[in-house]
């Protein structure tokens, strides 16, 4: 499951990640001082979703509203 990832003007990164259990997905953020798998936190602006695709749609919508750039 590789969805789009985003970065904002502060350098914060955003992506969808799974939670506990097979049916829990949410957009998460990581501050610029963190790297790799360290420091990812759940994004309060979006709910937990049962599919990756639903969570990715939440993130895509938020990125569009906020003007975030895609991060590779």
C-alpha positions as CSV (number, residue, x, y, z in Angstrom):
1,X,0.0,0.0,0.0
2,X,1.9,3.0,-1.3
3,X,-0.1,6.1,-1.4
4,X,0.9,9.7,-1.9
5,X,3.0,11.4,0.8
6,X,3.1,15.1,1.4
7,X,5.3,17.7,3.0
8,X,4.3,21.2,4.2
9,X,6.2,24.5,4.3
10,X,7.5,23.7,7.8
11,X,9.0,20.5,6.6
12,X,6.4,18.3,8.3
13,X,5.8,15.0,6.4
14,X,2.4,13.3,6.0
15,X,1.4,9.8,5.0
16,X,-1.1,7.1,5.7
17,X,-0.1,4.3,8.0
18,X,-1.8,1.4,9.6
19,X,-2.8,1.2,13.2
20,X,-3.4,-1.8,15.5
21,X,-5.3,-4.5,13.7
22,X,-5.9,-5.1,10.0
23,X,-8.7,-2.6,9.5
24,X,-7.3,0.6,11.0
25,X,-5.7,3.3,8.9
26,X,-5.0,7.0,9.5
27,X,-3.0,9.9,8.1
28,X,0.0,10.6,10.3
29,X,2.6,13.4,10.5
30,X,6.3,13.5,11.3
31,X,8.2,16.6,12.4
32,X,11.4,17.5,10.4
33,X,13.8,16.6,13.2
34,X,12.6,13.0,13.1
35,X,13.7,10.5,10.5
36,X,12.6,7.0,9.2
37,X,10.0,5.3,11.2
38,X,10.6,7.4,14.3
39,X,8.1,10.0,15.6
40,X,5.0,9.5,13.5
41,X,1.8,10.8,15.2
42,X,-1.8,10.5,14.3
43,X,-3.3,13.5,12.6
44,X,-6.2,14.8,14.7
45,X,-8.0,16.4,11.8
46,X,-9.0,13.1,10.3
47,X,-10.7,10.0,11.7
48,X,-9.5,6.4,11.7
49,X,-10.7,4.6,8.6
50,X,-11.2,0.9,7.9
51,X,-9.4,1.0,4.5
52,X,-6.1,2.4,3.3
53,X,-8.0,4.0,0.4
54,X,-10.4,6.0,2.6
55,X,-7.5,7.2,4.8
56,X,-5.6,8.2,1.7
57,X,-8.6,10.2,0.4
58,X,-8.7,12.1,3.7
59,X,-5.0,12.9,3.4
60,X,-5.3,13.9,-0.3
61,X,-8.2,16.2,0.5
62,X,-6.4,17.9,3.4
63,X,-3.2,18.3,1.3
64,X,-5.2,20.0,-1.4
65,X,-6.8,22.3,1.0
66,X,-3.6,23.2,2.8
67,X,-1.4,23.5,-0.4
68,X,1.0,20.7,0.6
69,X,3.5,19.4,-1.9
70,X,3.9,15.8,-2.8
71,X,6.9,14.2,-1.1
72,X,8.8,11.3,-2.7
